[in-house]
Amino acid sequence: MSKSYTQGVRVVERLSLDIAPGEFLVLLGPSGCGKSTVLRMIAGLEEPTEGEVRLDGTYANHVHPSERDMAMVFQNYALYPTMSSRANIGFPLRIEAPGRDPGPRVEATARMLGIEDLLDRFPHQLSGGERQRVAMGRAIARHPSAFLMDEPLANLDAKLRNHLRAEIARLTRDLDVTTVYVTHDQAEAMSLGDRVAVLRGGVLQQVGTPRVVYALPENVFVAAFIGTPRINLLRGVVLAPLDGAMSIGLGRQALVLPEPLSPDHRLLRVQQGREVIVGLRSEAVRLARPAQARPGEVAISGLVEHVEFQGHEVLVHLNTGSRPALVPDLEAPRPVSRPTRRRRREGRVLDRLRDRAGTLRAGPVVVLEHPGDAGSERTEPAPAEGRLPGDLIVRTTPDHALRHGMHVPLLVDLAHLFVFDHAGVRICPAPARSPDLED
Ligand SMILES: Nc1ncnc2c1ncn2[C@@H]1O[C@H](COP(=O)(O)OP(=O)(O)OP(=O)(O)O)[C@@H](O)[C@H]1O
C-alpha cells in the first residue's frame, strides 16, 4: 500500500507486509519515515491512497476502526482525565457490551498488570509509568485480536522503559495477540520483535528476525541503523591484480583477502577498481598483534584518537587512514543557513518536480563525499561535522592502557566483514547466500 497526504508526495511507498497471527512485528525507522502512518492505516484511522489492507485475508480498506477489533496504545497514554483508572480500563468494555458489568474483566486485567492499587486513582495522581500501565490495561481488557502500539514507552525514563519493555514482551507472549509496535529505538525493536521491519523515507528496507537484520543487513542504512556502537563504514576500493592477492584498499591501508578466496570474496572480483563501502561492526576488529592472528583475521593498524571509558568496556576511536562513508538520514542534523531568495525559488522548483514525480522522499542510502577519488592516496580522513575524530571504533576491555596518539595493531575478522556497493547495497556476504540464519 501507499499513502500520500499531499497530492503526489508519498509518505509510504508501496509497502507490502504480511503479519502472521500472534506475531510481534516492530516497525522501526527514524523520525518521519512513515511508521505511524502505516500503523494508522492498519487501525483504519487513515485510508491507503493506493493498495489494500487485508484483515484475516479479507479486504478491509473501508472497515471502520471500531469494527476492526484492534486496540491502540499511544505514546501520550490518552487516558480520560476525569475518569479513574477503573473507569478508563472499563470504558471500552462498556461501549462494547452496554449493560454488562465490566468489573470482573477490569479486576482481572489490573491483576495481570499489577495495578490493583491504582484503580481508584485519576490520571493526574499517577506517574508516567503507571499511566502507561493503565493505558495498556484499557487495551488488554477488551481482548482485541491485535494490539497497535505507537512508541508507548517514549515518554518514560530509561529504567522504567526497560522494565515496561520486559512487561510488554511477557504480556503479549502470554496473551498471544498479534502486535504491531512502532519505535525509532533499535534496541527496543531488537529486544521485542519476532520480526523487525526497517523503514526509511516511507520505503521498506528490510523485514526479518532481529538476528537476520543484524547479521545480514540488506543495505548500508539497515546496517547503520541497527546495533550499538554504530557499524564502522569505510570507503574502500577493490583491488584485484592478475598477479597478486586480492585486497580492499582503505586509503592508507588494505585488507588482504586470504587465499584461497572464499566464494563471497571471489564474487568481489567484478568490483575491481570500483568504490565500495566496507562495514565492520565493533566485534569484527580487535586490538592484537599480527602474530596473534587466527585464521581469517588480517592485520591493520590505527592511531588512537579518543578513548571512551564505559566502565565494563572501552570504545577506542582510531584513525586508520581511511575515509568514512556517510549515511545521510543518520548523521547529526547540520545547522541550516537561511536560504537566499534564489535558493528558496530553486527549492520550490525542486518540490514541484518531486511532486510531479509522485515520490520519493528517500534519497540515496549513502553519500560518498568525493566520488571518483577513492583510490587516491589521501592520508587524512575527512572528519564529518559533529563527529568524533577517527574512522574506526573498536570495543575493548578496560585493561588496555590506551592513550591518545598511540599506534596500535589491529586484527580484522573477515568472517564479520560486510561489503556494500557504491549505492549501499550489500554484496558480501552475497545476498543470494543465506547461511542457516535465514529462517
Ligand atoms: N496528517 C498529515 N498530513 C500531512 N502530512 C502528514 C500527516 N501525518 C504525517 N504526515 C507526514 O508524513 C510523514 C510520515 O509521518 P509519520 O508520523 O508516519 O512518521 P513516523 O515515522 O511515525 O515519525 P515519528 O517517529 O516522528 O512519529 C512525515 O513527513 C509527516 O510530516
The ligand as an SDF file (V2000), in Angstrom:
LIG
                    3D

 31 33  0  0  0  0  0  0  0  0999 V2000
   -1.9850   14.2530    8.6680 N   0  0  0  0  0  0  0  0  0  0  0  0
   -0.8950   14.5290    7.9540 C   0  0  0  0  0  0  0  0  0  0  0  0
   -0.9060   15.4390    6.9650 N   0  0  0  0  0  0  0  0  0  0  0  0
    0.1950   15.6900    6.2150 C   0  0  0  0  0  0  0  0  0  0  0  0
    1.3890   15.0900    6.4130 N   0  0  0  0  0  0  0  0  0  0  0  0
    1.4730   14.1920    7.4000 C   0  0  0  0  0  0  0  0  0  0  0  0
    0.3530   13.8610    8.2320 C   0  0  0  0  0  0  0  0  0  0  0  0
    0.7450   12.9100    9.1220 N   0  0  0  0  0  0  0  0  0  0  0  0
    2.0510   12.6790    8.8670 C   0  0  0  0  0  0  0  0  0  0  0  0
    2.5000   13.4300    7.8430 N   0  0  0  0  0  0  0  0  0  0  0  0
    3.8480   13.4110    7.2600 C   0  0  0  0  0  0  0  0  0  0  0  0
    4.0930   12.0900    6.8360 O   0  0  0  0  0  0  0  0  0  0  0  0
    5.4280   11.7080    7.1020 C   0  0  0  0  0  0  0  0  0  0  0  0
    5.4310   10.4400    7.9230 C   0  0  0  0  0  0  0  0  0  0  0  0
    4.8860   10.7120    9.1910 O   0  0  0  0  0  0  0  0  0  0  0  0
    4.7250    9.5960   10.3090 P   0  0  0  0  0  0  0  0  0  0  0  0
    4.1020   10.2470   11.5110 O   0  0  0  0  0  0  0  0  0  0  0  0
    4.0530    8.4270    9.7360 O   0  0  0  0  0  0  0  0  0  0  0  0
    6.2370    9.2500   10.6010 O   0  0  0  0  0  0  0  0  0  0  0  0
    6.9040    8.4830   11.8340 P   0  0  0  0  0  0  0  0  0  0  0  0
    7.9430    7.6270   11.2450 O   0  0  0  0  0  0  0  0  0  0  0  0
    5.8630    7.8430   12.6570 O   0  0  0  0  0  0  0  0  0  0  0  0
    7.5730    9.6850   12.6100 O   0  0  0  0  0  0  0  0  0  0  0  0
    7.6840    9.9670   14.1900 P   0  0  0  0  0  0  0  0  0  0  0  0
    8.5120    8.8640   14.7460 O   0  0  0  0  0  0  0  0  0  0  0  0
    8.3670   11.3040   14.2270 O   0  0  0  0  0  0  0  0  0  0  0  0
    6.2660    9.9820   14.6950 O   0  0  0  0  0  0  0  0  0  0  0  0
    6.0910   12.8810    7.7890 C   0  0  0  0  0  0  0  0  0  0  0  0
    6.8160   13.5870    6.8230 O   0  0  0  0  0  0  0  0  0  0  0  0
    4.9140   13.7030    8.2830 C   0  0  0  0  0  0  0  0  0  0  0  0
    5.2420   15.0630    8.3110 O   0  0  0  0  0  0  0  0  0  0  0  0
  1  2  1  0
  2  3  1  0
  2  7  2  0
  3  4  2  0
  4  5  1  0
  5  6  2  0
  6  7  1  0
  6 10  1  0
  7  8  1  0
  8  9  2  0
  9 10  1  0
 10 11  1  0
 11 12  1  0
 11 30  1  0
 12 13  1  0
 13 14  1  0
 13 28  1  0
 14 15  1  0
 15 16  1  0
 16 17  2  0
 16 18  1  0
 16 19  1  0
 19 20  1  0
 20 21  2  0
 20 22  1  0
 20 23  1  0
 23 24  1  0
 24 25  2  0
 24 26  1  0
 24 27  1  0
 28 29  1  0
 28 30  1  0
 30 31  1  0
M  END
$$$$
